[in-house]
Amino acid sequence: GSWHGGLVEVLDWGSGCGHKLSWAAALFGVDGLGIDVVLDSVDWANKHSIGKFCFSDGRALGWVPEDSFDAVISFAALLHLLVEE
C-alpha cells in the first residue's frame, strides 16, 4: 500500500467483531486484515464487517511478512493482556 494514492493496508490487532476496521475502510478507503483470539468474533466479523479477519494470537506475529502493512490499529485490545505480556 501507499499513503500517496495507493490502497493503504492496515492490520487491526485485536479486531473483535471488526467494527473499527469497517469504519477505517468506509471513512478512509483502507484495506485491512483483522486478527483476534476469539473465534466467534472472527466469524461474526467475516460475515458482517469490511475486511478480512482471521483467528490468530496477536502476541506471535512471526507469520506476517515484513512490510505487509502500512499501519496498525488497535482499540482496547491491550487491556485484555496480563501485565507480564
C-alpha positions as CSV (number, residue, x, y, z in Angstrom):
1,G,0.0,0.0,0.0
2,S,0.9,3.6,-0.1
3,W,-0.1,6.8,1.7
4,H,0.1,8.6,-1.7
5,G,-2.7,7.3,-3.9
6,G,-2.5,3.6,-3.4
7,L,-4.6,1.4,-1.2
8,V,-3.3,1.5,2.4
9,E,-3.0,-1.9,4.1
10,V,-3.9,-1.9,7.8
11,L,-3.6,-4.5,10.5
12,D,-6.3,-4.4,13.1
13,W,-4.7,-6.1,16.1
14,G,-7.4,-7.5,18.4
15,S,-10.1,-6.7,15.9
16,G,-13.0,-8.2,17.8
17,C,-16.1,-8.0,15.6
18,G,-14.4,-5.8,13.1
19,H,-16.1,-2.5,13.8
20,K,-13.0,-0.3,13.8
21,L,-11.6,-1.8,10.6
22,S,-15.0,-1.4,8.9
23,W,-15.1,2.3,9.9
24,A,-11.5,2.8,8.7
25,A,-12.4,1.2,5.4
26,A,-15.6,3.2,5.0
27,L,-14.1,6.5,6.0
28,F,-10.6,6.3,4.7
29,G,-10.7,3.7,2.0
30,V,-8.1,1.4,3.6
31,D,-7.9,-2.4,3.1
32,G,-7.3,-4.4,6.1
33,L,-6.7,-7.6,8.0
34,G,-8.1,-8.1,11.5
35,I,-6.7,-10.7,13.9
36,D,-8.3,-11.8,17.1
37,V,-8.2,-14.7,19.6
38,V,-12.0,-15.0,20.0
39,L,-13.2,-17.3,17.2
40,D,-16.8,-16.2,17.5
41,S,-15.8,-12.6,17.0
42,V,-13.7,-13.5,13.9
43,D,-16.6,-15.5,12.4
44,W,-19.0,-12.6,13.0
45,A,-16.6,-10.1,11.5
46,N,-16.1,-12.2,8.4
47,K,-19.8,-12.2,7.8
48,H,-20.7,-8.7,8.7
49,S,-17.7,-6.4,8.6
50,I,-15.5,-4.9,5.9
51,G,-12.1,-6.5,5.5
52,K,-10.7,-10.0,6.1
53,F,-10.4,-11.4,9.6
54,C,-8.5,-14.4,11.0
55,F,-8.2,-16.3,14.2
56,S,-4.7,-15.6,15.5
57,D,-2.8,-14.8,18.7
58,G,-1.5,-11.3,18.2
59,R,1.4,-11.9,20.6
60,A,3.1,-14.0,17.9
61,L,3.2,-12.3,14.5
62,G,6.2,-14.2,13.0
63,W,3.9,-15.4,10.2
64,V,3.4,-11.9,8.9
65,P,5.9,-10.9,6.3
66,E,7.8,-7.6,6.9
67,D,6.3,-4.6,5.2
68,S,2.9,-6.2,4.8
69,F,1.1,-3.3,6.5
70,D,1.3,0.5,6.3
71,A,-0.3,0.9,9.6
72,V,-1.6,-0.9,12.7
73,I,-4.7,0.0,14.7
74,S,-5.9,-1.4,17.9
75,F,-8.7,-0.3,20.2
76,A,-8.8,-1.5,23.8
77,A,-7.3,-4.9,22.9
78,L,-4.2,-4.3,25.1
79,L,-6.5,-4.1,28.1
80,H,-7.1,-7.8,27.9
81,L,-3.4,-8.7,28.2
82,L,-1.8,-9.6,31.5
83,V,0.9,-7.2,32.8
84,E,3.6,-9.8,32.0
85,E,2.6,-9.9,28.4
